[in-house]
Amino acid sequence: MVRAPCCEKMGLKKGPWTLEEDRLLVSYIEKHGHDNWRALPKQAGLLRCGKSCRLRWTNYLRPDIKRGNFTKEEEDTIIKLHEVLGNK
């Protein structure tokens, strides 16, 4: 038994995302949510596959993603846990 492809590969854009694509994805998800990643690109007007949209949202565009350097407290916590747990 073969799994159905996640998307039609013909005509899909590859490579870096543009600011316009990011804007379209964020706008669509804010209005409609992200219940069906396979259907989302077509509905949002994107020439990307659903997996690409999901990964872009999850890894870069979610508003709750914390970016930047660790705080001093976070760094101390990491060091203390490393002392307790080691390199596991």
Secondary structure, DSSP 8 states (H G I E B T S, - for coil): -----SS--TT---SS--HHHHHHHHHHHHHH--S-TTTHHHHHT-SS-HHHHHHHIIIII-TT---S---HHHHHHHHHHHHHH---
